[in-house]
């Protein structure tokens, strides 16, 4: 039931982003960056660990046009449900982000990726280790020439469990490159002004273009 509700809400949000972005005149910005911040993890019931908060660090490199390569690592310190032992959750992934048109200065994007989640706890005989597939959406906004604010929501599915984990992250990023599809203005060459007789009157306005040197020129 939880997964159905999350999927429904995500589908509505994605549809809204697409329809709005298609109506925008602003172009997208695909910016390389290093990002970090805080993350909230909401684990599915099969993991038997509490919801918790942690930290993340990641990077994003522009590829062709709207696509970028993303690498992320999340660390969340949780515990087994019912005040049980500590449970340390590590999640690493690699994925692709697709950038839509900007929305009033905000840059929305979709993400898809694969990775691995590992839960380490004394309650387990062996660490819980799963390969993962994730989908998500996010927003970025430039704060200055190099710094940006970014938020991200991911749904993560492990190959050993039936449910989906939800991860919400908020942080900042340092932009180290830009690749925008917006066309750059082309500098126009200024017209050449000629004055062959050097009398101070441009040829285009000179009624006597062969005035002798030193001649006084009237209007």
trRosetta pair geometry for C-beta under 8 A, 3 or more apart (Angstrom, degrees):
i j d omega theta_ij theta_ji phi_ij phi_ji
1 4 5.7 -54 -150 33 31 113
1 5 6.5 30 154 -18 65 104
2 5 5.9 -57 -152 36 32 109
2 6 6.3 28 154 -16 66 108
2 44 7.5 170 83 -125 135 79
2 45 7.9 134 19 -22 144 104
2 163 7.2 24 72 -149 114 122
2 164 8.0 -151 110 54 96 90
3 6 5.7 -56 -146 39 32 110
3 7 6.1 32 156 -19 66 108
3 44 7.6 15 -64 -113 104 119
3 163 5.7 -150 -57 -145 123 75
3 164 4.9 116 -118 17 103 109
4 7 5.8 -55 -146 38 28 111
4 8 6.3 30 155 -21 64 107
5 8 5.8 -54 -147 35 29 112
5 9 6.3 26 157 -15 65 107
6 9 5.9 -57 -147 39 30 108
6 10 6.1 28 156 -18 65 110
6 155 6.3 138 141 -103 129 125
6 164 6.5 -139 78 81 148 135
6 166 6.2 -136 -130 -79 146 125
7 10 5.7 -57 -143 39 28 110
7 11 6.1 32 157 -23 64 107
7 155 7.6 68 -83 -116 69 168
7 164 8.0 123 -55 12 93 159
8 11 5.8 -55 -148 33 27 112
8 12 6.6 26 155 -17 62 105
9 12 5.9 -57 -152 35 31 110
9 13 6.4 28 153 -17 66 108
10 13 5.7 -57 -148 39 32 110
10 14 6.1 32 155 -20 68 107
10 135 7.9 100 165 107 148 111
10 137 7.2 169 -154 -2 91 120
10 153 7.6 -157 -110 118 103 128
10 155 6.7 -51 -68 -30 163 134
11 14 5.8 -54 -144 37 29 110
11 15 6.3 29 157 -18 64 107
12 15 5.9 -56 -148 37 28 111
12 16 6.3 29 153 -20 63 108
13 16 5.7 -56 -149 36 30 112
13 17 6.4 31 154 -20 65 105
13 137 6.5 -155 120 40 120 164
14 17 5.7 -54 -149 35 31 111
14 18 6.4 30 155 -19 65 106
14 110 7.2 56 -132 -99 108 114
14 137 6.2 -152 -88 -70 83 138
15 18 5.9 -54 -148 36 30 111
15 19 6.3 24 159 -14 65 109
16 19 6.1 -59 -144 40 28 106
16 20 6.1 22 160 -14 65 112
17 20 6.1 -63 -145 41 25 106
17 21 5.9 22 161 -19 65 114
17 100 6.5 159 155 18 101 167
17 103 7.9 -100 -144 -39 75 147
17 108 5.2 -161 -159 166 123 161
17 137 6.8 178 -14 -152 164 138
18 21 6.0 -60 -142 38 24 108
18 22 6.4 25 161 -23 62 108
18 100 7.1 -136 -106 -113 51 144
19 22 6.1 -54 -149 30 27 112
19 23 7.1 18 155 -13 58 108
20 23 6.1 -69 -162 36 34 107
20 24 6.9 40 147 -35 68 104
20 103 6.1 34 130 -110 120 128
21 24 5.6 -48 -154 15 40 118
21 100 3.9 -29 -158 163 161 128
21 101 4.6 148 -174 48 87 87
21 103 6.3 -77 -91 -61 74 103
21 108 6.3 -111 -77 55 130 128
22 101 7.3 138 -80 21 23 127
24 101 4.4 179 77 118 118 129
24 102 6.5 -149 148 75 150 53
24 103 6.0 -116 -76 -94 152 60
25 101 7.9 156 73 -179 10 142
26 101 5.7 133 83 175 71 97
26 102 4.1 -64 116 62 129 104
26 103 7.7 -169 55 -67 129 21
27 101 6.3 -82 -137 -131 22 85
27 102 6.9 29 82 5 30 103
27 180 6.4 99 110 -179 124 96
27 181 5.0 -141 -175 72 132 93
27 182 4.3 179 47 -66 146 86
28 66 5.9 41 82 -117 159 95
28 99 4.4 128 -174 130 139 115
28 100 6.4 173 -91 106 122 23
28 101 5.5 -103 -56 -105 83 37
28 102 6.1 160 -105 -35 45 77
28 107 6.5 97 -152 -141 75 100
28 180 7.2 -171 96 -140 53 72
28 181 6.2 43 53 19 82 112
29 99 7.3 -120 68 179 35 154
29 102 6.9 34 3 -63 90 119
29 107 5.6 -82 52 -99 90 141
29 142 7.9 -8 82 -38 160 119
29 178 6.6 -40 -164 -152 105 96
29 179 7.7 135 -165 73 59 47
29 180 4.9 -27 -112 -97 73 100
29 182 8.0 -21 -79 -3 80 111
30 62 4.5 106 132 -119 108 111
30 65 7.4 120 -17 139 157 32
30 66 6.1 -172 -68 -139 130 34
30 67 7.5 25 -136 56 145 23
30 68 5.5 178 -167 -54 103 112
30 99 5.2 -151 -84 6 86 152
30 179 4.9 -35 76 76 97 97
30 180 7.1 169 26 -86 70 44
31 60 7.6 58 93 98 59 122
31 62 7.1 -8 -102 -55 4 115
31 107 7.9 108 9 67 110 175
31 140 7.5 -152 44 131 119 153
31 148 7.2 118 88 -24 149 154
31 175 4.8 -32 166 -135 126 118
31 177 6.8 168 -161 87 61 55
31 178 5.3 -19 -112 -108 87 64
31 179 7.2 179 -87 28 40 67
32 60 6.1 -167 -139 99 45 73
32 61 5.3 22 -121 -122 105 47
32 62 5.3 -87 -55 -7 87 89
32 68 7.4 -177 -88 -141 60 125
32 175 6.8 109 79 -159 54 66
32 176 5.3 -60 105 65 105 83
32 177 3.9 25 38 51 120 103
32 178 7.7 -117 23 -59 79 27
32 179 7.6 65 -20 -3 90 102
33 59 7.1 -168 97 -148 49 55
33 60 5.2 14 49 49 79 104
33 148 6.7 -63 -115 37 156 123
33 173 4.0 41 161 165 138 122
33 174 6.1 158 -156 76 84 40
33 175 4.7 -43 -91 -97 100 54
33 176 6.5 154 -101 10 40 77
34 57 7.8 -4 179 -173 87 88
34 58 7.5 174 -158 94 50 44
34 59 5.1 -19 -108 -103 66 86
34 173 6.5 163 80 -156 35 76
34 174 5.2 -8 56 53 89 95
34 176 7.0 45 -7 -17 92 119
35 56 7.9 2 115 112 91 100
35 57 7.3 166 93 -156 53 45
35 58 5.0 -13 64 65 95 89
35 59 7.1 170 19 -86 75 33
35 60 7.0 30 -4 -5 116 105
35 150 6.0 -40 -136 49 143 140
35 171 5.6 115 173 100 94 125
35 172 6.9 -166 -143 102 76 34
35 173 3.6 -33 -91 -96 92 96
35 174 7.7 -173 -78 18 49 59
36 55 7.3 6 -173 -179 92 96
36 56 6.5 -173 -143 95 53 60
36 57 4.5 -4 -103 -107 97 73
36 58 7.3 167 -76 22 53 63
36 171 5.4 -148 105 -175 31 144
36 172 7.1 -14 62 61 66 69
36 173 7.8 137 13 -92 54 56
37 55 7.4 -174 104 -149 26 66
37 56 6.2 -9 61 56 65 91
37 150 7.8 -165 -6 69 148 85
37 169 6.0 118 84 175 112 92
37 170 5.5 -122 152 102 143 44
37 171 1.7 -141 -24 -89 135 103
37 172 6.2 131 -71 11 110 56
38 53 6.2 1 -178 -178 107 109
38 54 7.3 158 -156 88 65 32
38 55 6.2 -50 -108 -103 51 55
38 56 7.4 107 -159 15 6 86
38 169 6.8 178 96 -147 42 67
38 170 6.1 -8 62 60 86 80
38 171 6.5 158 19 -74 52 90
39 53 6.8 159 86 -158 47 62
39 54 5.3 -22 64 68 95 79
39 55 6.7 124 16 -140 93 5
39 56 4.7 74 -32 -26 127 115
39 74 5.3 -47 53 -139 168 114
39 76 6.7 -90 92 -76 108 104
39 167 5.8 -4 -174 -172 115 99
39 168 6.9 156 -156 81 63 43
39 169 4.1 -24 -100 -96 87 90
40 51 7.2 19 177 175 90 101
40 52 7.7 -170 -150 103 58 30
40 53 5.1 -31 -100 -101 67 80
40 167 7.2 163 81 -152 51 50
40 168 4.8 -6 54 59 100 95
40 169 7.6 -170 20 -76 62 45
41 51 6.5 -174 93 -152 59 61
41 52 5.7 -5 55 62 100 71
41 53 7.3 169 13 -96 76 27
41 54 6.5 14 -10 13 116 111
41 74 7.3 129 -72 154 120 135
41 76 4.5 -27 5 -101 142 168
41 78 7.1 -90 77 -57 124 129
41 89 6.4 -159 129 82 171 150
41 91 8.0 155 -109 -5 133 140
41 165 6.7 -9 -168 178 89 116
41 166 7.6 151 -159 85 43 55
41 167 5.4 -9 -106 -105 69 84
42 51 4.8 -1 -111 -116 62 112
42 165 6.6 160 83 -166 57 65
42 166 4.1 -5 58 60 112 100
42 167 7.4 -160 25 -70 73 40
42 168 7.9 37 -6 -2 107 97
43 47 4.3 -77 167 57 127 143
43 49 5.1 32 52 68 162 91
43 50 7.6 83 33 93 117 13
43 51 6.6 -162 16 -85 76 56
43 78 7.3 46 -12 -137 135 176
43 89 7.5 -150 -75 -89 128 158
43 165 5.2 -19 -120 -118 50 104
44 47 5.9 104 66 -2 67 99
44 161 5.9 151 75 147 134 138
44 162 7.7 -153 151 76 152 60
44 163 2.9 159 -155 99 148 131
44 164 6.0 123 -65 59 124 28
44 165 5.5 -98 -16 -70 86 63
45 48 7.2 39 173 -70 50 54
45 163 6.3 103 29 -16 73 162
46 161 4.3 165 85 -142 142 113
46 162 6.5 121 -36 33 151 78
46 163 5.6 169 7 17 109 112
47 119 6.5 150 -160 -54 109 164
47 128 7.1 137 -138 132 83 166
47 161 6.6 -29 -55 -88 78 160
47 165 7.4 38 -20 -83 145 113
48 80 6.2 6 133 -151 95 81
48 81 5.4 -106 -175 12 66 111
49 52 7.6 -52 146 -6 103 118
49 78 4.7 80 166 118 115 137
49 79 6.8 162 -153 86 83 23
49 80 6.0 -63 -104 -103 68 40
49 81 6.5 -151 -116 -35 15 78
49 87 4.5 -109 -121 81 128 157
49 89 7.0 155 110 -55 161 122
49 119 6.5 -150 -31 -147 151 140
49 121 7.6 -165 -94 -49 119 149
50 78 5.1 -175 63 -170 78 103
50 79 5.5 11 19 60 120 72
50 80 7.6 62 -14 118 87 8
50 81 5.7 140 -61 -90 76 64
50 87 7.9 145 27 42 76 121
51 78 7.4 -151 125 -123 7 123
52 76 5.1 129 91 173 110 106
52 77 6.2 -129 161 83 145 47
52 78 3.7 -150 -8 -91 146 86
52 79 7.6 120 -71 7 135 66
52 89 7.6 147 59 22 126 123
53 76 6.9 -152 133 -136 13 93
54 74 6.3 97 93 176 127 82
54 75 5.0 -148 174 99 132 53
54 76 3.4 -124 -21 -97 140 56
54 77 6.0 137 -95 6 101 65
54 89 7.4 -134 -32 68 157 95
55 74 7.5 175 93 -150 40 55
55 75 5.7 -4 59 58 81 93
56 72 6.1 -2 -175 -172 117 101
56 73 6.6 165 -152 86 69 48
56 74 4.5 -23 -98 -100 99 73
56 75 7.5 169 -84 19 49 64
56 169 5.4 -25 24 -131 148 139
56 171 6.8 -124 68 -33 99 149
57 72 7.5 167 89 -151 38 59
57 73 5.7 -8 60 58 80 95
58 70 6.4 12 174 -175 125 89
58 71 6.0 176 -154 92 78 52
58 72 3.7 -17 -99 -103 124 74
58 73 6.8 172 -77 18 71 60
59 70 7.3 174 90 -148 47 51
59 71 5.3 2 54 55 89 95
59 72 8.0 -169 25 -74 50 54
60 68 5.0 35 180 147 98 134
60 69 7.1 161 -154 81 51 48
60 70 4.9 -10 -103 -101 83 79
60 71 8.0 -170 -75 23 43 63
60 97 6.6 -15 -139 19 121 140
60 173 7.6 -6 22 -151 118 145
61 68 6.1 166 79 -166 36 87
61 69 4.8 -12 58 57 95 99
62 67 7.8 112 -163 92 56 51
62 68 5.0 -50 -103 -104 42 95
62 177 6.8 -117 11 103 120 116
62 179 4.4 140 169 26 169 137
63 67 4.4 -39 66 101 113 97
63 68 5.7 172 6 -107 83 31
63 69 5.7 91 -45 -26 114 88
63 96 7.7 -40 17 -134 144 98
64 67 5.6 22 62 44 69 112
65 181 6.9 32 -148 -77 75 121
66 98 5.5 43 127 -160 110 68
66 99 4.5 -144 -164 51 87 83
66 100 7.8 59 -159 -65 135 25
66 181 7.8 -23 -68 -34 78 132
67 96 5.8 -21 -160 -169 103 108
67 97 7.1 144 -155 77 50 52
67 98 5.9 -21 -96 -98 69 67
67 99 7.8 -149 -67 8 23 85
68 96 7.1 148 75 -157 42 59
68 97 4.7 -14 59 57 95 102
68 99 7.2 55 -5 -30 108 109
68 109 8.0 -28 33 -150 114 152
69 94 7.4 -9 -175 -172 91 92
69 95 7.8 157 -158 87 51 36
69 96 6.4 -35 -103 -102 50 65
70 93 7.9 8 111 108 94 98
70 94 7.2 162 89 -157 56 46
70 95 5.0 -20 64 68 102 83
70 96 6.9 165 16 -99 91 12
70 97 5.2 74 -30 -24 127 107
70 111 6.5 -33 36 -135 153 120
70 113 6.9 -81 77 -79 105 135
71 93 7.4 -179 -148 93 45 55
71 94 5.2 -9 -104 -107 77 79
72 92 7.2 177 94 -147 55 49
72 93 5.3 -1 58 57 93 94
72 94 8.0 174 21 -83 66 36
72 95 7.7 -15 11 20 107 107
72 113 7.9 52 28 145 110 175
73 90 7.5 -15 -170 -169 91 87
73 91 7.3 159 -157 87 45 54
73 92 4.8 -7 -108 -104 80 84
73 93 7.9 179 -79 22 43 63
74 89 7.7 -16 115 117 98 94
74 90 7.2 157 85 -157 60 41
74 91 4.3 -5 57 60 107 101
74 92 7.6 -166 24 -70 67 41
74 167 6.7 -46 -119 -153 170 146
74 169 7.5 -116 -103 -79 118 131
75 88 7.4 -14 -165 -174 88 92
75 89 7.3 154 -156 86 41 59
75 90 5.6 -6 -106 -106 74 73
75 91 7.9 -166 -70 26 35 69
76 88 7.6 157 83 -161 51 48
76 89 4.4 -11 62 62 99 108
76 91 7.6 20 4 2 105 107
77 86 6.8 -28 -170 -163 89 109
77 88 5.8 -19 -112 -110 64 73
77 89 7.8 -159 -75 25 19 76
78 86 7.5 136 89 -165 39 61
78 87 4.7 -31 84 73 88 96
78 88 7.5 165 33 -91 68 23
78 89 5.8 26 12 -8 115 113
79 83 7.2 2 129 -142 137 28
79 84 5.8 167 160 71 90 68
79 85 6.5 -162 -153 108 86 28
79 86 5.2 -58 -100 -111 83 39
79 87 5.5 143 -120 12 20 87
79 121 8.0 122 -143 -122 44 125
80 84 2.8 -47 79 82 110 135
80 85 5.5 41 7 48 118 64
80 86 8.0 -2 -5 35 78 3
80 87 5.6 114 -51 -37 64 122
80 121 6.1 116 -51 -176 103 154
80 123 4.9 59 -60 -15 150 163
81 84 6.4 28 59 6 32 117
84 87 7.8 37 95 -32 107 108
84 121 7.9 42 125 -179 113 137
84 123 5.8 24 162 -72 128 145
85 121 5.5 132 99 -174 111 98
85 122 4.7 -107 176 54 162 98
85 123 4.8 180 42 -40 120 96
86 121 6.4 -163 98 -123 50 85
86 122 7.5 59 52 9 74 97
87 119 5.5 -1 -179 -173 106 102
87 120 7.1 155 -159 75 54 42
87 121 3.9 -24 -104 -74 76 126
87 123 7.2 -40 -78 28 101 117
88 119 7.2 156 77 -156 45 50
88 120 4.6 -17 59 59 99 98
88 121 7.1 169 17 -67 64 68
89 117 6.7 -9 -169 -170 93 99
89 118 7.4 161 -151 84 48 47
89 119 5.1 -13 -99 -102 76 79
89 120 8.0 -171 -74 21 32 69
90 117 7.1 165 87 -152 50 51
90 118 4.9 -8 59 58 97 95
90 120 7.5 27 1 -4 104 107
91 115 6.4 67 179 125 76 138
91 116 7.5 -174 -144 92 50 45
91 117 4.6 -7 -103 -105 86 86
91 118 7.8 -175 -74 23 46 60
91 132 7.3 2 -148 10 100 162
91 156 7.0 -30 -150 -140 143 167
91 167 7.5 -128 76 -79 163 156
92 115 5.3 -166 101 -163 51 114
92 116 5.8 1 58 54 88 84
93 113 4.6 74 168 135 118 135
93 114 6.7 169 -149 91 84 26
93 115 3.0 -72 -96 -58 69 141
93 116 7.8 180 -77 19 58 49
93 132 6.9 -67 -94 81 105 120
93 134 6.3 -29 -129 25 154 134
94 113 6.0 -178 93 -156 31 109
94 114 6.6 -16 61 63 76 72
94 115 6.5 144 11 -82 57 86
95 111 5.5 65 128 -179 140 95
95 112 5.6 -177 -161 93 112 39
95 113 2.3 -69 -75 -82 118 107
95 114 7.0 147 -82 13 80 50
95 115 7.8 -50 -43 -41 98 105
95 134 7.0 -71 -79 70 145 102
96 111 7.1 170 88 -147 43 60
96 112 5.8 -8 57 59 86 85
96 113 7.0 168 15 -78 53 75
97 109 4.7 24 180 161 106 136
97 110 6.9 160 -154 80 58 43
97 111 4.8 -24 -99 -95 77 85
97 138 7.4 -45 -133 43 124 124
98 109 6.1 160 76 -161 41 82
98 110 4.8 -8 54 56 99 95
98 111 7.7 -174 17 -77 69 38
99 107 6.3 -22 -150 178 110 103
99 108 7.5 136 -153 89 58 47
99 109 4.7 -36 -97 -98 58 101
100 103 7.9 19 103 -31 114 99
100 107 7.9 160 63 -172 68 57
100 108 4.8 -12 47 81 117 98
100 109 6.6 -167 7 -89 77 42
100 110 7.6 76 -33 -13 101 88
102 105 6.5 33 173 -85 121 7
102 106 6.4 149 -164 72 77 40
102 107 5.4 -40 -105 -90 84 65
102 108 7.8 149 -123 11 35 73
103 106 4.8 -28 68 65 86 98
103 107 8.0 172 23 -80 73 20
103 108 6.1 33 3 -15 118 111
105 141 5.8 50 136 -139 91 103
105 142 7.5 -107 -174 39 92 84
106 139 5.1 -13 -177 -167 114 113
106 140 7.2 142 -164 70 63 38
106 141 5.1 -42 -106 -78 65 103
107 139 6.7 139 72 -162 49 56
107 140 4.4 -26 63 64 107 91
107 141 6.8 172 13 -76 81 47
108 137 7.0 -12 -168 -174 97 98
108 138 7.2 158 -152 87 54 45
108 139 5.4 -26 -96 -99 65 76
109 137 7.2 162 87 -157 48 55
109 138 5.3 -15 61 63 91 90
109 139 7.7 168 18 -86 74 31
109 140 7.2 20 0 0 116 106
110 135 7.7 -20 -176 -170 93 86
110 136 7.4 153 -164 88 53 46
110 137 5.8 -31 -107 -102 58 70
111 134 7.5 -8 117 116 101 99
111 135 6.9 153 89 -162 64 41
111 136 4.4 -12 61 65 108 92
111 137 7.0 -170 16 -78 85 21
111 138 6.3 37 -17 -2 121 113
111 152 7.3 12 8 -151 148 113
111 154 7.0 -52 83 -98 126 96
112 134 7.1 171 -151 92 41 60
112 135 5.4 -6 -104 -108 75 71
112 136 7.7 178 -72 25 39 68
113 133 7.6 169 91 -155 45 46
113 134 5.1 -9 61 59 87 99
114 131 7.2 -4 -175 178 97 95
114 132 6.6 157 -161 86 51 61
114 133 5.7 -21 -104 -101 73 62
114 134 7.6 177 -85 18 25 78
115 131 7.5 167 93 -160 33 57
115 132 4.8 -19 67 61 77 109
115 134 6.9 -2 19 -1 111 118
115 156 7.9 -47 56 -139 116 116
116 129 7.1 -4 -175 -169 105 83
116 130 6.9 166 -154 88 61 45
116 131 5.7 -38 -99 -107 76 50
116 132 6.2 178 -89 9 19 95
117 128 8.0 -17 116 115 88 93
117 129 7.7 172 90 -147 51 40
117 130 5.2 -7 58 60 90 95
117 132 5.3 69 -11 -45 100 133
117 156 6.9 99 -48 153 139 138
117 158 5.8 -83 44 -89 123 120
117 165 7.5 111 -98 20 169 156
118 127 5.5 11 -171 160 99 126
118 128 6.8 154 -157 84 46 59
118 129 5.0 1 -109 -105 85 76
118 130 7.8 -180 -77 24 47 62
119 124 7.3 105 106 -13 95 153
119 127 6.5 165 76 -169 48 76
119 128 4.0 1 51 55 103 112
119 129 7.9 -147 27 -62 64 43
120 124 7.7 -123 -150 48 32 124
120 127 5.0 -25 -95 -116 71 107
120 128 8.0 -142 -60 31 34 73
121 124 5.2 86 68 5 86 98
121 127 8.0 123 20 -118 58 62
121 128 7.9 11 20 2 100 104
124 127 6.4 108 99 -99 139 23
124 128 6.0 -124 -112 -35 165 86
126 129 7.9 -62 140 -1 101 104
128 160 7.4 -158 -170 85 90 149
129 160 7.9 89 85 -9 44 148
130 158 3.4 28 141 -163 152 118
130 159 5.5 175 -165 40 93 71
130 160 4.5 -121 -101 16 111 107
130 161 6.9 -41 -100 3 161 92
131 158 7.1 130 72 -152 37 67
131 159 4.9 15 62 3 88 126
132 156 5.3 -8 -169 -172 133 98
132 157 6.4 146 -154 76 75 43
132 158 5.2 -41 -93 -93 83 62
132 159 7.3 -133 -79 -16 35 78
133 156 7.6 157 80 -153 38 54
133 157 5.3 -18 62 62 86 98
133 159 8.0 82 -6 -58 94 84
134 154 5.0 8 -179 -175 127 113
134 155 6.3 165 -151 82 73 47
134 156 4.4 -22 -95 -100 107 70
134 157 7.1 170 -83 18 53 67
135 154 7.2 157 83 -150 31 67
135 155 5.6 -8 60 55 80 98
136 152 6.0 42 152 179 137 89
136 153 5.4 -177 -155 94 97 52
136 154 3.6 -46 -75 -97 137 63
136 155 6.5 171 -77 13 75 64
136 167 8.0 -46 -98 68 138 92
137 152 7.5 179 95 -149 39 56
137 153 5.7 0 57 55 78 97
138 150 6.4 21 172 -178 118 96
138 151 6.2 -178 -152 94 77 50
138 152 3.9 -15 -101 -104 116 75
138 153 6.9 177 -78 19 64 60
139 150 6.9 -179 92 -146 50 58
139 151 5.4 5 53 53 89 91
140 148 5.3 22 -177 158 99 135
140 149 7.1 161 -155 85 52 50
140 150 4.4 -10 -104 -101 80 96
140 173 7.2 -30 -136 29 116 138
141 148 6.1 165 82 -161 36 88
141 149 5.0 -9 59 57 92 96
141 150 7.6 176 20 -76 60 53
142 145 7.9 23 -175 -107 120 13
142 147 7.5 113 -161 88 60 47
142 148 4.9 -51 -101 -99 44 94
142 175 7.4 -22 -113 -17 95 149
143 147 4.6 -41 61 102 111 96
143 148 5.8 170 2 -109 84 29
143 149 5.7 90 -50 -23 113 89
143 172 7.6 -34 6 -137 143 106
144 147 4.8 38 39 39 99 94
145 175 8.0 -131 138 64 50 119
146 174 5.8 4 155 -158 99 73
146 175 5.2 -155 -157 53 50 84
146 176 7.8 43 -148 -76 98 44
147 172 6.1 -11 -168 -176 100 114
147 173 7.2 148 -156 78 53 49
147 174 6.2 -29 -98 -104 66 58
147 175 7.1 -148 -70 7 15 90
148 172 6.8 153 81 -161 45 65
148 173 4.8 -18 62 60 96 98
148 175 5.9 70 -12 -40 113 111
149 171 8.0 177 -153 101 54 32
149 172 6.0 -41 -102 -106 51 70
149 173 7.9 179 -86 18 7 83
150 170 7.6 176 95 -148 50 45
150 171 6.1 -16 65 69 87 71
150 172 7.1 130 20 -122 83 21
150 173 5.4 33 -2 -13 129 119
151 168 7.7 -4 -174 -175 94 82
151 169 6.9 173 -153 92 51 56
151 170 4.8 -6 -108 -105 88 77
151 171 8.0 145 -87 21 48 54
152 167 7.9 -4 110 112 95 91
152 168 7.3 168 87 -153 55 43
152 169 4.7 -3 56 57 99 99
152 170 7.9 -172 23 -72 67 41
153 166 7.4 -17 -167 -167 89 91
153 167 7.4 159 -155 86 44 54
153 168 5.3 -7 -106 -106 77 76
153 169 8.0 -172 -75 23 36 67
154 166 7.4 155 84 -157 55 45
154 167 4.6 -8 59 59 101 101
154 168 8.0 -168 25 -73 67 36
154 169 7.8 19 3 2 105 105
155 164 4.8 -5 -173 179 98 133
155 165 7.4 150 -161 76 48 47
155 166 6.1 -21 -104 -101 65 66
156 164 6.5 136 65 -166 40 73
156 165 4.4 -25 65 63 101 99
156 166 7.6 -174 20 -76 82 18
156 167 6.2 37 -12 -5 120 115
157 161 7.7 -144 -164 79 62 86
157 163 7.7 -152 -121 116 78 32
157 164 5.2 -44 -78 -105 83 76
157 165 7.6 180 -75 19 33 74
158 161 4.8 49 68 30 107 96
158 165 7.4 47 -18 -6 100 114
175 178 6.9 39 166 -66 126 82
193 202 5.2 -72 -167 -118 99 122
193 204 7.9 -84 -138 7 74 115
194 202 6.8 93 68 -156 45 78
194 203 4.9 -9 92 5 93 126
195 198 5.8 101 123 -88 103 36
195 199 6.9 -143 179 39 110 58
195 200 6.9 60 -163 -69 152 6
195 201 6.6 142 -131 74 111 38
195 202 5.5 -83 -75 -108 92 41
195 203 6.1 -164 -99 -34 40 77
195 206 7.3 124 -132 -43 75 142
196 203 6.0 53 0 -78 94 121
196 209 6.0 40 54 175 116 98
196 210 7.8 -28 102 -88 114 58
197 206 7.3 160 34 -175 116 157
197 208 7.8 -48 37 121 165 74
197 209 5.9 164 -13 171 120 47
197 210 5.7 173 -81 -125 132 22
197 211 4.8 114 147 46 149 75
197 212 7.9 -46 -166 -47 117 8
197 213 7.8 -151 180 -74 79 58
198 213 6.9 9 76 -112 114 84
199 206 7.1 114 59 -126 118 128
199 208 8.0 5 34 89 165 94
199 211 4.7 35 -62 65 149 136
199 215 6.5 -31 -116 67 123 94
199 217 4.8 100 162 -41 124 142
200 217 6.7 -170 56 42 101 139
201 205 5.7 -117 179 89 93 97
201 206 4.3 126 113 -90 112 92
201 217 5.8 -133 -20 149 127 158
202 205 5.1 64 67 23 87 98
202 206 6.5 -152 93 -27 35 97
203 206 5.2 -55 -126 27 33 119
203 209 5.6 44 -132 -123 85 117
206 209 4.8 107 109 -87 124 70
206 211 7.9 -115 -169 -9 121 112
208 211 5.0 79 119 -60 110 93
208 217 7.4 -160 59 -125 115 101
211 215 4.5 -130 173 61 105 139
211 217 6.1 -31 -117 -82 172 106
212 215 4.9 104 63 -39 75 117
